[in-house]
């Protein structure tokens, strides 16, 4: 990705003569001038008659990333960030939207706020240049004054300049998901789950899924310390929240896979939305997901026959019901579903080992489904360590 925004600016400057109130022509000073001086803060260069090119450094966020925006205005969210100096650093002719895969030159992905910022920077430099040129043309000193008539009655010429226009930084959203493309090493940030790398255009959806699961694993790895420092209930809530997050990743990923698969088949947005409304929240259940995926993804299976992982994941996911809807207290509905020996009214327990197993099984199942629905070469770096 380029580090600067290049701006081409055309200047039409006309110089005439200045006159005093008495009609006396004020001459004797060089009236030719350039509004933009070569070099300077914007590295201005004259490229033709009254034409200049300028390089404007775009502000970065606190993490060193620069905002980008999909040129397709129908793309949502369309906003992402990249770390300059990573990914494709030389000879990049095409960039990609990580959400809809719209292609264009890297310069096509500048945000509207950045373009506004660049225009204001040029306007500011032009204002300074015009003021400097007028001061030079009128022969004014550093204080902006010139004595025209010196005698019994003195006449002074004074120029009062307007304040230099303030240029505000482009507004930037805070993005919470950072990742590095396993193919071209682009360091970038996105909203939610994106599919493609903004530099090389490869499908890196499973990298997003893997990173989200790793966040949960990092939280779980700290549970023992938090139990010692903050108590058993805090540690229990950490594990319960981790389970809810795993179910959310499972559901969100499957919904995106269904949407993408059906869109690739040529289904209309109306048909896809109708299908998704019918599915509702049922993908939070392993048993329902096992029947929904083949129906909407041309018979693609979620688990192989007689899968022990399916049974294990389904049993752990069932614990989410009392956690979400009953403050973690076992009720009749949970007992009927799981057929466990737990007594009604007691608290359901989520073990650390269960979250570890859930992370392993979830990524294995989701990445396997993705590779079958959307075949592509998979690098070793996309494997989730055990």
C-alpha angles and dihedrals in degrees: 000000000000117000097213140047111231116215127192114205130186118209125198108190124177122188123196136166124287122223133200123230089266092057093253112150113239107217140139095093131097105259096188115097146153118236091206119047114212114255116009128123093323096041091236118198127187108235100173145337104331090342127121139178121212135188115218120193109224116224117252129216122247090274093055095253127135123220122246131187131201111248088219102091091199091061115105127232088358093170124112141142136232135198110235114230094037130093116014103003102171134042096005108167100164132042128187139216107239091215107044101008094236107168131216144130114301089250090059089070099064111126122245089245090055092050090050089049092051093050091050091049090053091046090051092051090047091052091051090046094050092049091049092047094049091048090051094044093050092047094239120166127235089279092056095249138112130185109230100174124022118189140068087338115031124202121201130191113214131178120204113196126210117243114276109262114260115238115207121207116256112267113251129194120227111246119198103195117077123176143161121230109242090214108046099009095237109169107216145148130225144175113260116320118346124183111210136049112248092222110036098022094226122148106259099162094125089054088061091049092048092050093051091051091049090057089058091046090053090053092048092048088061096050096097092055092047090049090056095044103034106022141256096289093057090050091048091052090050090057093044091051090047090055092050090050091051090052089049091052090048092051097041093049094050091048091053091048092052093048094048094045094050093044089052089054090056100256115158122247089247092055092047093049091048090053093047092051089052090051092049113161096334092110087074086076119074093210092052093044090054090061098036098054097058090047095054102028102051098267095312107159124226098204129017116248117288092009115179088199090059091054092045095048093045092052093050093045090054089068089068092074098067091037094054101034106025107033090257095302117139113244135182094265091057093046091051092050099044099028090212128158092245116125122238112259096029122111121263112237125219113199125211090235090056092057090048090052091045091054092050096046095042095053093043092051096043096045091047092051091047093051091052096045095043109022117205138140110285120209123219090244089070093066116106111232115238 
